[in-house]
């Protein structure tokens, strides 16, 4: 994203500073996830046109869940519940907030004390990032 590159180029964001990264994750994760979810929903509900004879066509969601409706092959396979349960132990599972819980708690405390809310736009996220980072050295962090 140009926004993040611009923040780094201006010295506002230091990508080698772990707390800057934590603040970025905290400030931007919900916005990024919302955009990704929107794109996923739009993609899965748009119509794919027939391209040559061998290519299935239809809506991606329908092609995935009911491939037989379109003459497509169902490539899904059953997975053992034990294998699914083992995933967190074998692989790093993303943390819900995008940053460590202890930092998220501190950021929420900081916001609560100042009457701030989670950002609903990139501009608000940049502003919150600046406030969090600006208080790292002296305040609650």
Rosetta constraint file for C-alpha pairs under 8 A:
AtomPair CA 1 CA 5 HARMONIC 6.56 0.50
AtomPair CA 2 CA 6 HARMONIC 5.90 0.50
AtomPair CA 3 CA 7 HARMONIC 6.15 0.50
AtomPair CA 4 CA 8 HARMONIC 6.22 0.50
AtomPair CA 4 CA 13 HARMONIC 7.84 0.50
AtomPair CA 5 CA 9 HARMONIC 6.02 0.50
AtomPair CA 6 CA 10 HARMONIC 6.06 0.50
AtomPair CA 7 CA 11 HARMONIC 6.41 0.50
AtomPair CA 7 CA 12 HARMONIC 5.16 0.50
AtomPair CA 7 CA 13 HARMONIC 5.29 0.50
AtomPair CA 8 CA 12 HARMONIC 5.84 0.50
AtomPair CA 8 CA 13 HARMONIC 4.52 0.50
AtomPair CA 8 CA 14 HARMONIC 5.98 0.50
AtomPair CA 8 CA 15 HARMONIC 7.17 0.50
AtomPair CA 9 CA 13 HARMONIC 7.85 0.50
AtomPair CA 12 CA 130 HARMONIC 7.75 0.50
AtomPair CA 13 CA 20 HARMONIC 6.49 0.50
AtomPair CA 14 CA 20 HARMONIC 6.30 0.50
AtomPair CA 14 CA 21 HARMONIC 7.95 0.50
AtomPair CA 15 CA 20 HARMONIC 6.73 0.50
AtomPair CA 15 CA 21 HARMONIC 6.35 0.50
AtomPair CA 16 CA 20 HARMONIC 7.98 0.50
AtomPair CA 16 CA 21 HARMONIC 7.97 0.50
AtomPair CA 17 CA 21 HARMONIC 6.55 0.50
AtomPair CA 18 CA 22 HARMONIC 6.25 0.50
AtomPair CA 19 CA 23 HARMONIC 6.04 0.50
AtomPair CA 19 CA 133 HARMONIC 7.77 0.50
AtomPair CA 20 CA 24 HARMONIC 6.10 0.50
AtomPair CA 20 CA 133 HARMONIC 6.65 0.50
AtomPair CA 21 CA 25 HARMONIC 6.15 0.50
AtomPair CA 22 CA 26 HARMONIC 6.15 0.50
AtomPair CA 22 CA 98 HARMONIC 7.73 0.50
AtomPair CA 22 CA 99 HARMONIC 5.27 0.50
AtomPair CA 22 CA 100 HARMONIC 7.42 0.50
AtomPair CA 22 CA 103 HARMONIC 7.41 0.50
AtomPair CA 23 CA 27 HARMONIC 6.01 0.50
AtomPair CA 23 CA 99 HARMONIC 7.70 0.50
AtomPair CA 23 CA 129 HARMONIC 5.98 0.50
AtomPair CA 23 CA 132 HARMONIC 6.81 0.50
AtomPair CA 23 CA 133 HARMONIC 7.08 0.50
AtomPair CA 24 CA 28 HARMONIC 5.82 0.50
AtomPair CA 24 CA 29 HARMONIC 7.72 0.50
AtomPair CA 24 CA 129 HARMONIC 6.42 0.50
AtomPair CA 25 CA 29 HARMONIC 5.19 0.50
AtomPair CA 25 CA 97 HARMONIC 7.52 0.50
AtomPair CA 25 CA 98 HARMONIC 5.25 0.50
AtomPair CA 25 CA 99 HARMONIC 5.76 0.50
AtomPair CA 26 CA 30 HARMONIC 7.92 0.50
AtomPair CA 26 CA 97 HARMONIC 6.42 0.50
AtomPair CA 26 CA 98 HARMONIC 6.20 0.50
AtomPair CA 26 CA 99 HARMONIC 5.93 0.50
AtomPair CA 26 CA 104 HARMONIC 6.80 0.50
AtomPair CA 27 CA 118 HARMONIC 7.31 0.50
AtomPair CA 27 CA 119 HARMONIC 6.88 0.50
AtomPair CA 27 CA 125 HARMONIC 5.16 0.50
AtomPair CA 27 CA 126 HARMONIC 7.55 0.50
AtomPair CA 27 CA 128 HARMONIC 6.69 0.50
AtomPair CA 27 CA 129 HARMONIC 6.15 0.50
AtomPair CA 28 CA 32 HARMONIC 6.07 0.50
AtomPair CA 28 CA 119 HARMONIC 7.94 0.50
AtomPair CA 28 CA 122 HARMONIC 7.42 0.50
AtomPair CA 28 CA 125 HARMONIC 6.05 0.50
AtomPair CA 29 CA 33 HARMONIC 6.00 0.50
AtomPair CA 29 CA 97 HARMONIC 6.98 0.50
AtomPair CA 29 CA 98 HARMONIC 6.16 0.50
AtomPair CA 30 CA 34 HARMONIC 6.05 0.50
AtomPair CA 30 CA 97 HARMONIC 7.86 0.50
AtomPair CA 31 CA 35 HARMONIC 6.34 0.50
AtomPair CA 31 CA 119 HARMONIC 7.83 0.50
AtomPair CA 31 CA 120 HARMONIC 6.91 0.50
AtomPair CA 31 CA 121 HARMONIC 7.06 0.50
AtomPair CA 31 CA 122 HARMONIC 7.50 0.50
AtomPair CA 32 CA 36 HARMONIC 6.17 0.50
AtomPair CA 33 CA 37 HARMONIC 6.00 0.50
AtomPair CA 34 CA 38 HARMONIC 6.14 0.50
AtomPair CA 35 CA 39 HARMONIC 6.21 0.50
AtomPair CA 36 CA 40 HARMONIC 6.06 0.50
AtomPair CA 37 CA 41 HARMONIC 6.10 0.50
AtomPair CA 38 CA 42 HARMONIC 6.14 0.50
AtomPair CA 39 CA 43 HARMONIC 6.00 0.50
AtomPair CA 40 CA 44 HARMONIC 6.02 0.50
AtomPair CA 41 CA 45 HARMONIC 6.17 0.50
AtomPair CA 42 CA 46 HARMONIC 6.11 0.50
AtomPair CA 43 CA 60 HARMONIC 7.30 0.50
AtomPair CA 44 CA 59 HARMONIC 6.27 0.50
AtomPair CA 44 CA 60 HARMONIC 4.78 0.50
AtomPair CA 44 CA 61 HARMONIC 5.00 0.50
AtomPair CA 45 CA 59 HARMONIC 5.54 0.50
AtomPair CA 45 CA 60 HARMONIC 6.53 0.50
AtomPair CA 45 CA 61 HARMONIC 6.43 0.50
AtomPair CA 46 CA 59 HARMONIC 5.61 0.50
AtomPair CA 46 CA 60 HARMONIC 7.28 0.50
AtomPair CA 47 CA 57 HARMONIC 7.45 0.50
AtomPair CA 47 CA 58 HARMONIC 5.19 0.50
AtomPair CA 47 CA 59 HARMONIC 4.61 0.50
AtomPair CA 47 CA 60 HARMONIC 7.37 0.50
AtomPair CA 48 CA 57 HARMONIC 5.16 0.50
AtomPair CA 48 CA 58 HARMONIC 5.05 0.50
AtomPair CA 48 CA 59 HARMONIC 5.90 0.50
AtomPair CA 48 CA 60 HARMONIC 7.26 0.50
AtomPair CA 49 CA 57 HARMONIC 5.34 0.50
AtomPair CA 49 CA 58 HARMONIC 6.67 0.50
AtomPair CA 50 CA 55 HARMONIC 6.30 0.50
AtomPair CA 50 CA 56 HARMONIC 6.48 0.50
AtomPair CA 50 CA 57 HARMONIC 4.92 0.50
AtomPair CA 50 CA 58 HARMONIC 7.93 0.50
AtomPair CA 51 CA 55 HARMONIC 5.73 0.50
AtomPair CA 51 CA 56 HARMONIC 7.90 0.50
AtomPair CA 51 CA 57 HARMONIC 7.70 0.50
AtomPair CA 56 CA 63 HARMONIC 7.90 0.50
AtomPair CA 56 CA 70 HARMONIC 6.61 0.50
AtomPair CA 56 CA 71 HARMONIC 7.25 0.50
AtomPair CA 56 CA 72 HARMONIC 6.05 0.50
AtomPair CA 57 CA 63 HARMONIC 7.78 0.50
AtomPair CA 57 CA 70 HARMONIC 7.02 0.50
AtomPair CA 58 CA 62 HARMONIC 7.07 0.50
AtomPair CA 58 CA 63 HARMONIC 6.55 0.50
AtomPair CA 58 CA 70 HARMONIC 7.19 0.50
AtomPair CA 59 CA 63 HARMONIC 6.08 0.50
AtomPair CA 60 CA 64 HARMONIC 6.12 0.50
AtomPair CA 61 CA 65 HARMONIC 6.14 0.50
AtomPair CA 62 CA 66 HARMONIC 5.32 0.50
AtomPair CA 62 CA 67 HARMONIC 6.70 0.50
AtomPair CA 63 CA 67 HARMONIC 4.50 0.50
AtomPair CA 63 CA 68 HARMONIC 7.98 0.50
AtomPair CA 63 CA 69 HARMONIC 7.69 0.50
AtomPair CA 63 CA 70 HARMONIC 6.90 0.50
AtomPair CA 63 CA 72 HARMONIC 7.19 0.50
AtomPair CA 64 CA 74 HARMONIC 7.46 0.50
AtomPair CA 66 CA 70 HARMONIC 7.76 0.50
AtomPair CA 66 CA 74 HARMONIC 7.89 0.50
AtomPair CA 67 CA 71 HARMONIC 6.35 0.50
AtomPair CA 67 CA 72 HARMONIC 4.79 0.50
AtomPair CA 67 CA 73 HARMONIC 6.00 0.50
AtomPair CA 67 CA 74 HARMONIC 5.71 0.50
AtomPair CA 68 CA 72 HARMONIC 5.49 0.50
AtomPair CA 68 CA 73 HARMONIC 6.77 0.50
AtomPair CA 68 CA 74 HARMONIC 7.26 0.50
AtomPair CA 79 CA 83 HARMONIC 7.05 0.50
AtomPair CA 79 CA 84 HARMONIC 7.40 0.50
AtomPair CA 80 CA 84 HARMONIC 6.68 0.50
AtomPair CA 81 CA 85 HARMONIC 6.16 0.50
AtomPair CA 82 CA 86 HARMONIC 6.25 0.50
AtomPair CA 83 CA 87 HARMONIC 6.68 0.50
AtomPair CA 86 CA 90 HARMONIC 6.38 0.50
AtomPair CA 87 CA 91 HARMONIC 5.77 0.50
AtomPair CA 88 CA 92 HARMONIC 6.32 0.50
AtomPair CA 88 CA 93 HARMONIC 5.79 0.50
AtomPair CA 94 CA 98 HARMONIC 7.05 0.50
AtomPair CA 95 CA 99 HARMONIC 6.74 0.50
AtomPair CA 95 CA 100 HARMONIC 7.21 0.50
AtomPair CA 97 CA 101 HARMONIC 7.47 0.50
AtomPair CA 97 CA 104 HARMONIC 7.24 0.50
AtomPair CA 99 CA 103 HARMONIC 6.77 0.50
AtomPair CA 99 CA 104 HARMONIC 6.42 0.50
AtomPair CA 100 CA 104 HARMONIC 6.22 0.50
AtomPair CA 101 CA 105 HARMONIC 6.08 0.50
AtomPair CA 102 CA 106 HARMONIC 6.37 0.50
AtomPair CA 103 CA 107 HARMONIC 6.05 0.50
AtomPair CA 104 CA 108 HARMONIC 6.06 0.50
AtomPair CA 105 CA 109 HARMONIC 6.17 0.50
AtomPair CA 106 CA 110 HARMONIC 6.16 0.50
AtomPair CA 106 CA 140 HARMONIC 7.07 0.50
AtomPair CA 106 CA 141 HARMONIC 6.94 0.50
AtomPair CA 107 CA 111 HARMONIC 6.17 0.50
AtomPair CA 107 CA 132 HARMONIC 7.19 0.50
AtomPair CA 108 CA 112 HARMONIC 5.95 0.50
AtomPair CA 109 CA 113 HARMONIC 6.12 0.50
AtomPair CA 110 CA 114 HARMONIC 6.53 0.50
AtomPair CA 110 CA 132 HARMONIC 7.85 0.50
AtomPair CA 110 CA 140 HARMONIC 7.12 0.50
AtomPair CA 111 CA 115 HARMONIC 5.92 0.50
AtomPair CA 111 CA 116 HARMONIC 4.67 0.50
AtomPair CA 111 CA 117 HARMONIC 6.56 0.50
AtomPair CA 112 CA 116 HARMONIC 6.08 0.50
AtomPair CA 112 CA 117 HARMONIC 7.74 0.50
AtomPair CA 118 CA 125 HARMONIC 7.81 0.50
AtomPair CA 119 CA 124 HARMONIC 4.98 0.50
AtomPair CA 119 CA 125 HARMONIC 5.08 0.50
AtomPair CA 119 CA 128 HARMONIC 7.33 0.50
AtomPair CA 120 CA 124 HARMONIC 6.51 0.50
AtomPair CA 120 CA 125 HARMONIC 7.40 0.50
AtomPair CA 121 CA 125 HARMONIC 6.26 0.50
AtomPair CA 122 CA 126 HARMONIC 6.18 0.50
AtomPair CA 123 CA 127 HARMONIC 6.28 0.50
AtomPair CA 124 CA 128 HARMONIC 6.14 0.50
AtomPair CA 125 CA 129 HARMONIC 5.99 0.50
AtomPair CA 126 CA 130 HARMONIC 6.22 0.50
AtomPair CA 127 CA 131 HARMONIC 6.39 0.50
AtomPair CA 128 CA 132 HARMONIC 6.14 0.50
AtomPair CA 129 CA 133 HARMONIC 6.00 0.50
AtomPair CA 130 CA 134 HARMONIC 5.76 0.50
AtomPair CA 131 CA 135 HARMONIC 6.36 0.50
AtomPair CA 132 CA 136 HARMONIC 6.37 0.50
AtomPair CA 133 CA 137 HARMONIC 7.92 0.50
AtomPair CA 135 CA 139 HARMONIC 5.20 0.50
AtomPair CA 135 CA 140 HARMONIC 7.22 0.50
AtomPair CA 135 CA 141 HARMONIC 7.11 0.50
AtomPair CA 136 CA 140 HARMONIC 6.91 0.50
AtomPair CA 136 CA 141 HARMONIC 4.87 0.50
AtomPair CA 137 CA 141 HARMONIC 6.95 0.50
